Amino acid sequence: MKAFPSRSGNLTGRPARPYHVRPDDLDDAVRETLSHQVAVARPLSADPAGQAIRRANRIRRRRTAGGLALAAVATVLVSTGMAQLGDGSGGQGTPIVVIGDPNPSARPIPSATAAPAPPPGTSVDLLVNGTLVSAQGARLELPGVGPAEAAHLLPGGAGWLVVGAPTAAGRSLWVAQRDGLVQVLLAGAGAIVVAPDGRQVAWRDGTGLLVAGVVGTQLIGPVRTALPADAEPVRFVGDSVLVRLDPDRAGHALWRPGAELTVGADRSTLSVYGPLPDGRLVGQVAAGDTDGTCLAVLDPKRDLKRLSTGCGPQLSQDGVGGISTDGRWLLVNGRVGKADRALLVDLRQLGPDLTVVPAGPPATGAIAWKTDSDATYVDGAGQLVRVEVGRVRAGKQAQAVPVPGVQQGNRPVVVTGS
């Protein structure tokens, strides 16, 4: 009897193993196996390039979504690279953009060519047709900036901040450095004001008011508060922002960043021209029950309460005016008889017997006091006016001087803070 039963059907024993393999056949088999392994792409456990591309695509999609709501001026500048400036409040408003400088080699080179030259005797820098012209005649072109309504020197003379003229898309804020870098900081904003020292900027964004610090070519630490429907920032008062509550009515409020805007008791202040050395403000107020207005010294710590008043001159309500660096003199628009003039006011004699001296043609835009007795401004015809207090008090009014190279409808802008 057999120890194991025999296999049945198609079950057979294992095939005989070939033991006779030529060396050439073995070499060919190894080569073929290796070639197949090389041809198959192995997935990497980490893909840095792929991760970077995916991250860039996500950023690009977010920026594109935010940029669709921007003004046309921002759309034109997308090719230079942009990032949205967040205020940390979670508020939903029109996006404000910060434009980067991806290609510094494309910066325009500053030119020392004295064309157009400033008028003789000019002691301040001017912005003329998109070109910054120093009092010495050196110039720096600002490509893409366009018409402007204000320009201010940055701390240490590092460059300038330029506020664009209002358009249907809003206002823009540009920074221009002396090395030729020109880029936009804000686009599609409402009213924009720059602090006297050039270190802060405030602007209206939708239903909110924001303030941010200026460091180099960036806005940092933005802080936001809600604004009434028609309110706009008009100037800085120390670290606070003065807000006009309604452009058609008297009344202002001071907002200190970090707190909510509180509407106080002031319902009579029409304009504020600036601070005195001790921090009090000088402004124009409604004169009681009459249709006239008066000048007044105001206390910013007590809802702009009047401390003293001087009435008599006919003052313009356009809000244009400027105080000398020592706080003695005020240049303000008004009327002498039937003629519109810029008036020189001695603030040390502010009282019931206030008198004024005609100083020159009415001013537009900022008034730049270079010294305690020397002021410069642009008149309605786009000409430059330099007021010297001593000559004006002696009865010699300042004369307007044409600015070379000014184009029709694009008045020059006096650079303040210089």
C-alpha positions as CSV (number, residue, x, y, z in Angstrom):
1,M,0.0,0.0,0.0
2,K,1.3,3.4,-0.9
3,A,2.0,6.0,1.8
4,F,0.2,8.8,-0.1
5,P,-2.6,8.5,-2.6
6,S,-1.8,9.3,-6.2
7,R,-2.8,12.7,-7.7
8,S,-5.9,12.7,-9.8
9,G,-7.2,14.9,-12.7
10,N,-5.0,17.7,-14.0
11,L,-3.1,18.1,-10.7
12,T,0.5,17.2,-11.5
13,G,3.7,17.7,-9.8
14,R,5.7,21.0,-9.8
15,P,7.5,21.7,-13.0
16,A,11.1,21.0,-13.0
17,R,13.2,24.1,-12.0
18,P,15.7,25.1,-14.7
19,Y,19.2,25.2,-13.3
20,H,20.9,25.8,-16.6
21,V,20.9,29.6,-17.2
22,R,23.5,31.2,-19.4
23,P,25.3,34.3,-18.0
24,D,24.1,36.4,-21.0
25,D,20.4,35.6,-20.2
26,L,20.9,36.6,-16.6
27,D,22.5,39.9,-17.5
28,D,19.7,40.7,-20.0
29,A,17.0,40.0,-17.3
30,V,18.7,42.3,-14.7
31,R,19.0,45.1,-17.3
32,E,15.4,44.8,-18.3
33,T,14.2,44.9,-14.6
34,L,16.3,48.0,-13.9
35,S,15.1,49.8,-17.0
36,H,11.4,49.2,-16.0
37,Q,12.1,50.6,-12.5
38,V,13.7,53.8,-13.9
39,A,10.9,54.3,-16.3
40,V,8.2,54.4,-13.6
41,A,8.0,57.8,-11.8
42,R,8.1,57.4,-8.1
43,P,6.0,60.0,-6.1
44,L,8.0,62.2,-3.8
45,S,7.2,62.2,-0.1
46,A,7.7,66.0,-0.1
47,D,7.1,68.3,-3.1
48,P,8.4,71.8,-2.2
49,A,7.8,73.2,-5.7
50,G,4.3,72.0,-5.8
51,Q,3.5,73.3,-2.4
52,A,4.9,76.8,-3.4
53,I,2.8,76.8,-6.5
54,R,-0.4,75.8,-4.7
55,R,0.3,78.5,-2.1
56,A,0.9,81.1,-4.7
57,N,-2.3,80.1,-6.5
58,R,-4.3,80.5,-3.3
59,I,-2.9,83.9,-2.6
60,R,-3.5,85.0,-6.2
61,R,-7.1,83.9,-6.0
62,R,-7.6,85.8,-2.7
63,R,-6.0,89.0,-4.1
64,T,-7.9,88.7,-7.3
65,A,-11.2,88.5,-5.4
66,G,-10.4,91.6,-3.4
67,G,-9.0,93.5,-6.3
68,L,-12.3,93.2,-8.4
69,A,-13.9,95.8,-6.1
70,L,-11.1,98.3,-6.4
71,A,-11.2,101.5,-8.3
72,A,-9.8,101.6,-11.9
73,V,-6.6,103.2,-10.7
74,A,-5.8,100.1,-8.6
75,T,-6.7,97.8,-11.5
76,V,-4.1,99.4,-13.7
77,L,-1.5,98.8,-11.1
78,V,-2.2,95.1,-10.5
79,S,0.9,94.2,-12.6
80,T,3.2,95.7,-10.0
81,G,1.9,93.3,-7.2
82,M,-0.5,94.1,-4.5
83,A,-1.7,93.1,-1.0
84,Q,-4.8,94.1,0.8
85,L,-4.4,96.2,3.9
86,G,-6.4,94.8,6.8
87,D,-7.6,97.0,9.7
88,G,-8.1,94.1,12.1
89,S,-11.7,95.1,12.8
90,G,-13.5,92.7,10.5
91,G,-15.3,95.6,8.9
92,Q,-16.6,95.2,5.4
93,G,-15.7,98.2,3.3
94,T,-14.1,99.1,0.0
95,P,-10.7,97.4,-0.2
96,I,-7.7,99.6,0.3
97,V,-4.5,98.4,-1.3
98,V,-0.8,98.6,-0.7
99,I,1.2,98.3,-3.9
100,G,4.6,96.6,-3.7
101,D,7.8,97.3,-5.7
102,P,8.7,94.0,-7.4
103,N,11.1,95.5,-9.8
104,P,13.3,98.2,-8.3
105,S,15.4,98.3,-11.4
106,A,12.5,99.9,-13.3
107,R,12.5,103.0,-11.0
108,P,12.9,106.3,-12.7
109,I,16.2,108.0,-12.0
110,P,16.0,111.3,-10.2
111,S,17.1,114.2,-12.4
112,A,18.9,117.4,-11.4
113,T,17.8,119.2,-14.5
114,A,16.3,122.6,-13.6
115,A,13.3,122.4,-15.9
116,P,10.7,123.5,-15.2
117,A,12.5,125.9,-12.9
118,P,10.6,127.4,-9.9
119,P,9.8,131.1,-10.0
120,P,12.5,133.4,-8.6
121,G,12.4,133.7,-4.8
122,T,10.6,130.4,-4.2
123,S,11.5,128.9,-0.9
124,V,9.3,125.7,-1.0
125,D,9.1,122.6,-3.1
126,L,6.3,122.4,-5.7
127,L,4.5,119.6,-7.5
128,V,4.0,120.7,-11.1
129,N,2.3,118.4,-13.6
130,G,3.4,115.2,-11.9
131,T,7.0,116.4,-11.3
132,L,8.4,117.4,-7.9
133,V,10.5,120.6,-8.3
134,S,12.7,121.7,-5.4
135,A,13.3,125.3,-4.5
136,Q,16.8,124.8,-6.0
137,G,15.4,123.6,-9.3
138,A,16.1,119.8,-9.0
139,R,13.2,117.7,-10.1
140,L,11.8,114.2,-9.7
141,E,9.2,112.8,-12.1
142,L,6.3,110.8,-10.5
143,P,5.1,108.5,-13.2
144,G,1.4,107.6,-13.0
145,V,0.5,109.9,-10.1
146,G,-1.5,112.4,-12.2
147,P,-3.3,115.5,-10.8
148,A,-2.8,116.0,-7.0
149,E,-4.5,118.1,-4.3
150,A,-1.8,117.9,-1.6
151,A,1.9,116.9,-1.1
152,H,3.8,116.6,2.2
153,L,7.4,116.0,3.0
154,L,8.3,112.7,4.8
155,P,10.2,112.8,8.1
156,G,13.9,113.4,7.6
157,G,13.4,114.5,4.0
158,A,13.3,110.8,2.9
159,G,10.6,111.6,0.3
160,W,7.0,112.8,-0.1
161,L,3.5,111.7,0.4
162,V,1.1,112.8,-2.4
163,V,-2.7,112.9,-2.1
164,G,-4.3,112.5,-5.5
165,A,-7.1,114.7,-6.7
166,P,-10.6,113.3,-6.2
167,T,-12.0,111.2,-9.0
168,A,-15.1,109.1,-9.5
169,A,-13.1,106.1,-8.2
170,G,-12.0,108.0,-5.0
171,R,-8.7,109.4,-3.9
172,S,-5.3,107.8,-3.9
173,L,-2.2,108.2,-1.7
174,W,1.3,107.9,-3.2
175,V,4.7,107.7,-1.7
176,A,7.7,109.0,-3.6
177,Q,11.3,108.4,-2.4
178,R,14.3,110.4,-3.3
179,D,15.9,107.4,-5.0
180,G,13.1,107.4,-7.6
181,L,10.7,104.7,-6.1
182,V,7.1,105.8,-6.7
183,Q,4.2,103.6,-5.6
184,V,0.6,103.9,-4.4
185,L,-0.3,103.2,-0.7
186,L,-4.1,103.8,-0.9
187,A,-6.6,103.6,-3.7
188,G,-10.4,104.1,-3.8
189,A,-10.4,106.1,-0.5
190,G,-12.5,109.0,0.6
191,A,-10.9,112.1,2.1
192,I,-7.2,111.7,3.0
193,V,-5.3,113.8,5.5
194,V,-1.6,113.7,6.5
195,A,-0.3,114.6,9.9
196,P,1.9,117.7,10.1
197,D,5.0,115.5,10.8
198,G,4.2,113.1,8.0
199,R,4.2,110.1,10.3
200,Q,0.5,109.3,10.2
201,V,-2.4,109.2,7.6
202,A,-6.1,109.2,8.2
203,W,-8.7,108.5,5.5
204,R,-12.4,107.6,5.1
205,D,-13.1,104.0,3.8
206,G,-16.7,103.3,3.2
207,T,-18.5,103.8,6.5
208,G,-15.3,104.0,8.6
209,L,-12.5,106.2,9.5
210,L,-9.0,104.7,9.6
211,V,-5.6,106.0,10.8
212,A,-2.3,104.3,10.2
213,G,1.4,105.0,10.7
214,V,3.7,105.7,7.8
215,V,7.0,103.7,7.8
216,G,9.0,103.7,4.6
217,T,6.7,102.6,1.9
218,Q,4.1,101.0,4.1
219,L,1.1,101.8,6.3
220,I,1.3,100.0,9.6
221,G,-1.0,99.5,12.6
222,P,-4.3,100.7,11.0
223,V,-7.1,101.5,13.5
224,R,-10.7,102.0,12.6
225,T,-13.9,103.6,13.9
226,A,-17.4,104.1,12.5
227,L,-18.3,107.4,10.9
228,P,-21.6,109.3,10.5
229,A,-22.9,109.2,6.9
230,D,-21.4,112.6,5.7
231,A,-18.5,113.0,8.1
232,E,-14.9,113.3,6.8
233,P,-11.5,113.8,8.4
234,V,-10.1,117.3,7.9
235,R,-6.8,117.4,9.9
236,F,-4.7,116.0,12.7
237,V,-4.7,117.6,16.1
238,G,-1.8,116.0,17.9
239,D,-2.4,112.3,17.7
240,S,-6.2,112.8,17.3
241,V,-8.1,113.3,14.1
242,L,-10.5,116.2,13.6
243,V,-13.7,115.2,11.9
244,R,-16.2,117.5,10.2
245,L,-19.6,115.9,10.9
246,D,-21.4,117.4,7.8
247,P,-19.9,119.4,5.0
248,D,-23.0,121.6,4.8
249,R,-23.3,122.3,8.5
250,A,-21.1,123.6,11.4
251,G,-19.8,121.1,13.9
252,H,-16.7,119.0,14.5
253,A,-15.6,116.2,16.7
254,L,-12.1,114.9,17.7
255,W,-11.4,111.2,17.5
256,R,-8.5,109.6,19.4
257,P,-7.5,106.3,17.7
258,G,-8.3,103.3,19.9
259,A,-11.6,104.8,21.1
260,E,-15.0,105.2,19.5
261,L,-15.8,108.5,17.8
262,T,-18.0,110.5,20.2
263,V,-20.0,113.4,18.8
264,G,-19.7,116.2,21.3
265,A,-21.5,119.5,21.8
266,D,-19.8,121.5,19.1
267,R,-22.3,122.7,16.5
268,S,-20.8,126.1,15.6
269,T,-17.3,125.5,14.3
270,L,-17.1,125.9,10.5
271,S,-13.4,125.5,9.9
272,V,-10.2,124.8,11.9
273,Y,-7.0,126.4,10.5
274,G,-4.5,124.8,12.8
275,P,-3.0,124.8,16.3
276,L,-1.2,127.4,18.4
277,P,2.1,126.4,20.1
278,D,0.2,125.6,23.3
279,G,-2.2,123.2,21.6
280,R,-5.2,125.4,21.4
281,L,-6.9,125.7,17.9
282,V,-7.8,128.6,15.8
283,G,-11.0,128.3,13.7
284,Q,-14.0,130.0,12.2
285,V,-17.3,129.9,14.1
286,A,-20.8,131.0,13.3
287,A,-21.6,134.4,14.9
288,G,-24.7,133.7,16.9
289,D,-28.0,134.6,15.3
290,T,-26.4,136.6,12.5
291,D,-25.2,135.3,9.1
292,G,-21.7,136.4,9.8
293,T,-18.7,134.4,11.1
294,C,-15.9,135.1,13.6
295,L,-12.4,133.8,14.3
296,A,-12.1,132.0,17.6
297,V,-9.5,130.3,19.8
298,L,-10.9,126.8,20.7
299,D,-10.1,124.3,23.4
300,P,-9.6,120.8,21.9
301,K,-10.0,119.2,25.3
302,R,-13.5,120.5,25.9
303,D,-15.4,119.8,22.7
304,L,-13.8,122.8,20.9
305,K,-15.2,125.3,23.4
306,R,-14.6,129.0,22.5
307,L,-12.0,130.6,24.7
308,S,-11.8,134.0,22.8
309,T,-13.4,135.4,19.7
310,G,-12.7,138.2,17.2
311,C,-15.3,139.4,14.8
312,G,-15.5,142.0,12.1
313,P,-13.7,140.9,8.9
314,Q,-15.8,139.1,6.2
315,L,-14.3,135.6,6.1
316,S,-14.7,133.0,3.4
317,Q,-16.2,129.7,4.4
318,D,-14.0,127.6,2.0
319,G,-11.9,126.5,5.0
320,V,-8.6,127.7,3.4
321,G,-6.1,129.1,5.9
322,G,-2.8,128.6,7.7
323,I,-1.1,129.7,10.9
324,S,2.6,130.7,11.1
325,T,5.0,128.4,12.9
326,D,5.1,130.8,16.0
327,G,1.4,131.0,16.2
328,R,1.1,134.7,15.7
329,W,-0.1,135.1,12.1
330,L,-3.0,133.7,10.2
331,L,-3.5,133.8,6.5
332,V,-7.2,133.2,5.6
333,N,-9.5,134.0,2.7
334,G,-12.0,136.7,3.0
335,R,-13.3,139.9,1.4
336,V,-12.2,143.5,1.4
337,G,-15.2,145.5,0.1
338,K,-16.3,143.6,-2.9
339,A,-12.9,142.0,-3.7
340,D,-11.9,138.5,-2.6
341,R,-8.5,138.6,-0.9
342,A,-6.2,136.6,1.3
343,L,-6.2,138.4,4.7
344,L,-3.3,138.6,7.2
345,V,-4.6,138.4,10.8
346,D,-2.5,139.2,14.0
347,L,-3.7,136.5,16.4
348,R,-2.2,138.3,19.3
349,Q,-4.8,141.0,18.8
350,L,-7.8,138.6,18.5
351,G,-10.7,140.4,20.2
352,P,-13.6,142.8,19.7
353,D,-11.4,145.2,17.7
354,L,-9.9,142.7,15.3
355,T,-8.4,144.2,12.2
356,V,-7.0,142.5,9.1
357,V,-4.6,143.5,6.3
358,P,-5.1,142.4,2.7
359,A,-2.2,140.2,1.8
360,G,-2.7,139.0,-1.8
361,P,-5.1,137.1,-4.1
362,P,-7.2,134.3,-2.5
363,A,-5.4,131.1,-1.7
364,T,-6.3,127.6,-2.9
365,G,-5.0,124.4,-1.2
366,A,-2.4,124.4,1.5
367,I,-0.6,127.5,2.8
368,A,3.1,126.7,3.6
369,W,4.7,128.9,6.3
370,K,8.5,128.5,5.6
371,T,9.4,130.8,8.5
372,D,7.5,132.9,11.1
373,S,7.1,135.6,8.6
374,D,7.2,134.0,5.1
375,A,4.2,132.1,3.6
376,T,3.7,130.6,0.1
377,Y,0.5,129.5,-1.6
378,V,-1.1,129.0,-5.0
379,D,-3.9,131.2,-6.2
380,G,-7.0,130.3,-8.3
381,A,-5.1,130.9,-11.5
382,G,-2.4,128.4,-10.6
383,Q,0.2,131.1,-9.9
384,L,2.5,131.2,-6.9
385,V,2.1,133.8,-4.2
386,R,4.8,134.6,-1.6
387,V,3.7,136.6,1.4
388,E,6.2,138.5,3.5
389,V,4.6,139.8,6.7
390,G,6.8,142.9,6.9
391,R,6.0,144.0,3.4
392,V,2.3,143.3,3.8
393,R,2.0,145.3,7.0
394,A,3.8,148.1,5.2
395,G,0.9,148.1,2.6
396,K,2.7,146.2,-0.1
397,Q,0.5,143.2,-1.1
398,A,2.0,140.1,-2.5
399,Q,1.9,139.6,-6.3
400,A,1.1,136.3,-8.1
401,V,4.0,134.9,-10.2
402,P,3.4,132.4,-13.0
403,V,4.9,128.9,-12.5
404,P,6.7,127.7,-15.7
405,G,5.4,124.5,-17.3
406,V,1.9,124.5,-15.7
407,Q,-0.7,122.9,-17.9
408,Q,-4.3,124.0,-18.2
409,G,-6.5,122.7,-15.5
410,N,-3.6,121.2,-13.4
411,R,-2.6,123.7,-10.8
412,P,0.7,123.3,-9.0
413,V,0.7,122.1,-5.4
414,V,2.8,123.5,-2.6
415,V,4.7,120.9,-0.6
416,T,4.0,121.3,3.1
417,G,6.4,120.2,5.9
418,S,9.4,121.4,3.8
